[in-house]
Amino acid sequence: MLASETVEALFRRLSTRYGSAWSAKWAGLPAADVMADWAKVLDGIAGDSLRYGLDYLPEFVPTAHQFRELCKRAPRPNPPEQLKAPDPTPEQKAKVRAMLAEVRKRLTSAA
């Protein structure tokens, strides 16, 4: 589950953004239950994705599932460039060829 400190910080931010509409959405429900539900629904969402969700909040007060879907739209970080395989030296190539020749010799003599 998402850390309670993280959920509390989210709730502070969402409460500031939506004001009384935020409070009204959860009126009559125990705050601990609402926070526990959000922690469970948002489990596995990375910090960058949570920040994206907060940056692109809709006009209406989202549910935990709606906020999760918004967070999942966050752009993925660019993967590091893949390193090019090094070119083997002539000596390395000769060594591999010799090893393959030995394997071939053993396989053909065993048949």
C-alpha positions in Angstrom: 0.0 0.0 0.0 1.0 3.6 -0.6 2.7 5.1 2.5 0.2 6.9 4.8 2.4 10.0 4.7 2.1 10.1 0.9 -1.6 9.8 1.0 -1.9 12.5 3.7 0.2 14.8 1.5 -2.0 14.0 -1.5 -5.2 14.7 0.5 -3.8 18.1 1.7 -3.1 19.0 -1.9 -6.4 17.8 -3.2 -8.2 19.6 -0.3 -6.5 22.8 -1.2 -7.4 22.4 -4.9 -11.0 21.4 -4.5 -11.9 23.0 -1.2 -15.4 22.2 0.1 -16.2 20.0 -2.9 -13.4 17.7 -1.6 -14.9 17.6 1.9 -18.4 17.0 0.5 -17.3 14.1 -1.6 -16.3 12.1 1.4 -18.8 13.5 3.9 -20.1 10.9 6.3 -17.2 8.5 5.7 -14.4 8.0 8.2 -11.3 9.8 7.0 -9.1 6.9 7.9 -11.2 4.6 5.7 -11.1 7.0 2.7 -7.3 7.3 3.1 -6.8 3.6 3.4 -8.8 3.0 0.2 -6.7 5.6 -1.7 -3.5 4.0 -0.3 -4.7 0.6 -1.6 -5.9 1.9 -5.0 -2.7 3.9 -5.6 -0.3 1.2 -4.5 2.4 0.8 -7.1 2.1 4.3 -8.6 5.5 5.9 -8.6 6.2 9.4 -7.2 6.7 10.9 -10.7 3.3 9.6 -11.8 1.6 11.0 -8.6 3.2 14.4 -9.3 1.9 14.2 -12.9 -1.6 13.4 -11.6 -1.5 16.4 -9.2 -0.3 18.7 -12.1 -3.1 17.6 -14.3 -6.1 17.4 -12.0 -9.5 17.5 -13.6 -12.1 20.2 -12.8 -14.2 17.7 -10.8 -13.1 15.9 -7.6 -11.7 12.5 -8.7 -12.2 9.2 -7.0 -9.1 7.1 -6.2 -9.6 5.1 -9.3 -10.0 8.2 -11.5 -6.8 9.7 -10.0 -5.0 6.4 -10.6 -5.9 6.4 -14.2 -4.8 10.0 -14.5 -1.4 9.1 -12.9 -1.0 6.2 -15.3 -1.0 8.7 -18.2 2.3 10.2 -17.0 5.0 10.0 -19.7 7.5 7.4 -19.1 11.0 8.5 -18.4 13.4 8.2 -21.4 15.3 5.0 -21.1 19.1 5.4 -21.2 20.6 4.9 -24.6 21.6 1.3 -25.2 25.4 0.9 -25.3 26.8 -0.5 -28.5 28.5 -3.9 -28.2 32.2 -3.6 -28.4 33.9 -4.9 -31.5 36.0 -8.0 -30.6 39.7 -7.8 -31.4 41.2 -10.2 -34.0 42.7 -12.2 -31.1 39.3 -12.6 -29.5 37.8 -13.7 -32.7 40.5 -16.3 -33.3 40.1 -17.6 -29.7 36.3 -18.1 -30.3 36.9 -19.7 -33.6 39.4 -22.1 -32.0 36.9 -23.0 -29.3 34.1 -23.6 -31.8 36.4 -25.8 -33.9 37.2 -27.8 -30.7 33.5 -28.2 -30.0 32.8 -29.2 -33.6 35.6 -31.8 -33.5 34.3 -33.3 -30.3 30.8 -33.5 -31.6 31.8 -35.1 -34.9 34.1 -37.6 -33.2 31.4 -38.7 -30.8 29.0 -39.5 -33.6 
